[in-house]
Amino acid sequence: MRPTLVAGLDIGSSKTAAVIAEVSGDAPHRLQVKILGVGQSRTGGIRREIVTDIEATTESVRKAVKEAELMAGVSVEKLYTGIAGEHIHAWPSTGVVAVGRDEIQPGDLDRVHEVARAVVVPGDREMLHAIPQEYIVDAQNGIRDPIGMAGTRLEAEVFIVTGSSSAAQNIRKSVSRAGYQVAELVLEPIASSMAAMSEDEKEIGTALVDLGGGTTDVIIFHERKIRHLASLPWGGSTVSNDLAKGLSLPYAEAVRTKERWGVARVDLVDPKETIEVPGAASGQTRHIARELLAHIIEQRMDEIFGLVANELERSGMAGRLGGGIVLTGGGASLHGIVELAERTFAAPVRLGVPGEGLGGLADSVRRPKFATAAGLVLYGSRRAMADLPGGGGAGSPGSAAGVLRWMRDWITDFF
């Protein structure tokens, strides 16, 4: 099957990242995703994952995608684009239908999904996802693919995700003005989980904590189902603000200082070590203790992890996380962050780094800050497979069955 180009775009509060990949194969377990190009730029016009300046956001998108295109030597038109923030609402929904024949057909799945999706969505919101979680056939639960099974009653549980219509439209406008199209808006924690979590972790119970620039997103899996989703309005930019105030630095300089010298724990720093930062007047410099920098970062990150721990308790899943915590996002790159998180959560913690199952220039995305962009490419790869001729996608005969097949592959592979 001829390779297909897929591109993912992560528009964060501090950086915009684009990844372009070549996808080949005809089934989820035989897909080959080859990374061709990666681009990133400083984000302008985004605050806590919400577009506040379309022109600045457009320029960030243009720079990141053009850089990825230059590296890949190809051009793309459509981008699987991430969306996140406090405006995201999610909840489980169920649907029940009677089975018309002796065994469950694709049409029965189509009907039960429609019933489960038939929820009231306010006019100022739009549905982003309705993800199949599990099926129940004649009171037998835990079924992932009911097609071909005998039964008279089919029930489906789906996870509904909605977002602000204005937030979604502003993202689409920014991408459109940059010269591209949004293939689909994808919830960023879901994309990150595709790139940074394993099947076993989703089965035994694991929380993914995405330390972004403007927000910290939390998604909890157990028995391959999404159990909880939350977005906290604190992230890397909160730490940078603390540094700007505590060290009397311009914000941009505080960001550079954090990236170059920042660590997450004071005990990792020599108390006698100093670093050079800009002085009060132009051209002047001054020296500050690196220990002070580490102290400010540790205090804020410890507070953020405490809020995440409260969210885990509120979800009722804190005691069922056999797989512990997976940290990803740009904030997870801080030296010592895993040990600091283990102190707060009293659970196993690891870094979520994309790369498994990726070929080509996979080393270019093998960092926590690229988990969302890489996950968007993986999401788009499975969508692209469903749309290819013979793949049963939207453009081929029997497209309804193809979409249902893709949804079954989704739940089998990821949830």
N, C-alpha and C positions, 0 to 999 in steps of 0.2 A: 504494500500500500504506500502511495507517495507521501513523503513527509509533509507535515502541516506546520505552519508557524503559529506560535501562541505567545502572547505578551501579557505580563502582569505589571500592574502599576500600584504602588503603595504610596499614597500621599499622606505623610505624617506631619505632625506639628513642627518637627525640627528638620526632617529630611524627606525628600521624595526619591524613591527608588524604582527603577524599571528593570525588568528582566525579560529577555527574549529567548525563546527555546524552539527547537525543532522537534516535533512529535511524530513518531511512527509507531505502527502496530495496529492491531485490530481488536484488541480486548484489553480490559484493565490490567490483567496479570501479565500481558505481553507488551505493554506500552513501553516505549523507549523515549525518554525525555532528555534531549541534548541541549545544554545551555550554550547559547551562541554569543550573547552579549549582556552586559550589565552596565547600568548608568545610574548616577545619583546626583542630586543637587540640593543646595540649601533651600528649605521651603520658605516661601513668603506668602502671607495671606491666609494662614491656617492657625486657628486657636482652639485648642482642646478638640481637635479633629473636625472642626466646623470651618467652612470657608468664610473668611471675613473680608477678603479682597480678591475678587475674581481675576483681575489682571496679574497680580503678583503670583497667584496660584497657577495661572496659565503659563507664565514664564518658567516656573519651577518644573511643571510637567514637560514643557517643550525641551528644556535643557536635559532632563534626565532621560527622556525617550530618545532624543537625538544622539546622546552619548552611547546608549545601548545599541542603537541602529548602526552607528559608526563602528563599534566593536564587532558587531555581528555581520556587517557588510550586507544587510538587508533592510527593507522598509516594511513597516507594519501599518495597518489601518485601525484595527480594533484592539482595545485593551481591557483585560479583566481587571477591574478597578476595586480597590478596597474601600470599605466604609466602616466607621466605628464611631464611638462617642456616647455620651450620656443620653442621647435621644433614642438609642436603640432599646426596644422592648421585645421580650421574647417569652413564650409560654407554650406548653404542650396542648395539643388539641386532638380529639379522637373523632373518628367517623365510623359508622356501621352500615353495611348493606347486606341484603339477602343475595345469596349466590343462585344464579338462575339455572345453572346446569349441574351435572354430576360432579364436575371438578372446576376449580377456580381458573378463570381465563384472564388474559391481560385486560379485557374490558371491565372485569370486576374490580381490578386494581385501579383502573382509571376512575371508576365511579366512587370507590371508597376514598380515594385521594381528594376528589372534588368535594365530597361531603365533609371531610376533615378540614379542608381549606376554607370552607364556607363560614368564616368568622366575620364579625363586624369590624371593619377597619375604618377609623375616622377619616374624614376627607383630607385632613392635613398630614396623613401618614400613608405610607405605601408598604406593601408586603415585599420583603426581600427574599425570604426563603420559606419553604414549607418542606422540611427535611423528614423523610420517613425514618422512624425510629424502630418500630417493630410492628408485627401483625399478630392478630389473635384469630384463630379459626376454631369456631365452636368451643370457645372457652379455653383452648390450648394456646398459651402465650409463648413469647420468645421466638416466634417464627420470623425469619428474615426474608424468605422468598416463598410465598404461598402458591405460586402458579403451579398448576398440575395437581394440587392437593384436593382431596375430597372434603366437602363441607357444605353447610347450608347457610352459615353466618360468618361474614368476614368483617373484622374490625381492624382499623389502622390507627396508630398513634403517630402524629407528625409534630415536629417542633417548628412553631411559627415564629418568624423573626420579622419585625417591622421597624421602619425608621422614619424620620421626619422627611416629608416630601420636599420641603424647601432645601434641606441639607443635601438630599440626593440630587435634586435638580441643579444646585450650584456646583456640585462635583461634575455632573455631566456637561454643564456649560463651560467649565474650566478646561476640561479635556477636549471638548469640541473646538473651542477657540485656539487650542494648541495645534489643531489640525488632525485630530484623531476622533475615534468613536468609542464609547463605552460599550463593550460587548455585554457586560453584566456587572452589576454592583454586588460584591461579595463581602460578607461580614468578615472583618480582618481576623478575629480570634479563630474562626473556623479555618481560614486559609493557613494561618500559622500552625494550627494543629496538624494539618496535612503534611507540612514540611518538617515539623519538629517532634512529633510524637509517634510512638509505635502502636501496633495493633494491641499488643499485650497491655500497654499502659492504659489504653482506653477501655480495656476489658476489666482490669482489676481495680480501677479507680484512680484517676490522676487529675490534678489541677494544672492547667497551663496559665502562667502569669506573664502577660506581655507588657514589659516595661517600656512604654512608648514615651514620646516627648511630652505630649499634653495630657495623656491619660494612662492609667494602668488597667488593662483589660484582663478579666478572669473568666475562664471557661472550664467547667468541670465535667469529666466523663466518668461513667461507671456502667459496666456491662454494655459498652459500645454505644451508649446513649448519652446525649447531652442532658446533664442534670441541672446545671445552673449557669447563668451568664450574667456578668456585671461589668460596669465600667466606672472606675474611680477617677475623679477629676484631679489627680496628681500624677506627675511623671518626671521625666528628665528636666523639663523646663522649670519645674518647681525647685529642683536642686540648683539649677543655674541661677535662678532668682535669689536663692539663699546665699549663694557665693557672691553674687553681685553686691548684695547688701552687706554681708559679713566682711568682705574683703575690700569694699569700696572700689569696685571695678565696673566698667561699662559691661552691659549684658553680653555683648559679642565676645569680649575678652574673658569674661567668666566662663563662657562655653569653651573657648580654646584652652583655658587653664585646666578645666575639668577633664577635657579629652586628653590632654598631654600628661598631666600630673595626678589626676584624680584616682583614688582608691577607695574602696568601700569600708575599710577598717583601719582605725588609728594604729593598731599594733603591727601593721605592715610597714610602717614608716619609721625611719630613723629620727628620733626627736631632735637631733642636731641639724637635720637637712633643711635647707632653705631653697626657695624658688624665686625667680625674678619675674616681676609683673610690672605693668606700666605705672608710672608715678602720676602725681596730680597734674603736672604741667606737661605739655607736649615735648617728647624726646627724653623725659626723665624716666627713671626706673627705680624700683624699690624691692626689697627682699622681704618675704614673709615665710613663716615656718610652714613647711609642707604638712606638718602634723595638724595645723589649724585647718587647712584645706580638707584633710581627711576627716577631721572631727565634724565639720559642717555636713559633709556628704554622708557620713555614717549616721548622724542623728536624723537626717531627713529620710534616708532609705529605711532606717529602722522603723520610723513612724509609718511609712508607706506599707511596709511588710506587716505592721501591726493592724492596719486597716484591712489589708487583704485577709489576714487571719480572722478578723471579725466577720468578714464576708463569707469565709468558709464555714464558720460556726453558724451564721444566719441561714446558710443554704441547707443545713442539716447533714452535710456530707463530710464534715471534717474528720469523723471517725471511720470513714470508709475509703480513704485514699491510700490504698496499698501501694500504689506506684509513686506516692509522694508528690513533689512539685517539680514542674518543668519551667525554668525561667528562660524567656526569650525577649527579643526587642533590643533596641539600642542600649538601654540601661543595664542590660545583662552583661555588657562587655566590661564593666568595671571590675578591676582586679579585687578579689576577695568577696564578691557579691554572693557567691554560693554559700560560703561559710557564714556570712551574716544572715542569710535567709534560713539556714539550718538552725541557727540560734533562736530565731523567732518561731519557726513552724514546728520544731522538734520532729521533723520528718525528713526522709531522703530528698535531696534537692540536686538537680543536675541542670546543665545548660542545654537549651534546645537549639541545636545547630542544624540547618538544612544541609542536604548533600546526599543522603541515602536514596538510592534509586535514580539519581541524576547523573548524566554523563556530560561530555563536552567540557566546558569551562566551569565545572561544578565547584572547583576550589574558589572561584570568584564570589560565590554566594555562601561559602561555608563559615558564616558568621551570624550571630544571633540577630543582628539588625536587618538581615536579609530574609528572615524566616517568613514574613508576610508576603513579600514580593515573590519568593520562590514558591510558597504555597498557592498563590494566585495562579502561577503558571501550571502547577499540578492540577488545580481545579479546572482551569481552562483546557488542559489536555484531555481530560475526560469528557468535557463538554464537546470539544472539537471532534473527538472520536465518535460521539453520538450523532454528529451532524454530517459525517462523511458518507458518501454513497456506499451503500452496503452496511453502514453502521447503524441503520435504523433511526437516523436523526431526523430533525425537523424538516429537512429538505428532501427526504427520501420517502418512497412508498412505505406505508405502515409506520408512520412517524410516531403515532401514539404508543405503539408497542416498543419502539426504540427509546422513547423518553422513559417509559416505565422500566425498560431494561437498564438504562443509565442510572435511574434512581435505585434500582436493586443493587447495581454495582457499587453505588455510593455507600449504601448501608453495609454491604458486605465488606468493602475495602476499608471504610473509615469508622463506621459506627456499629 
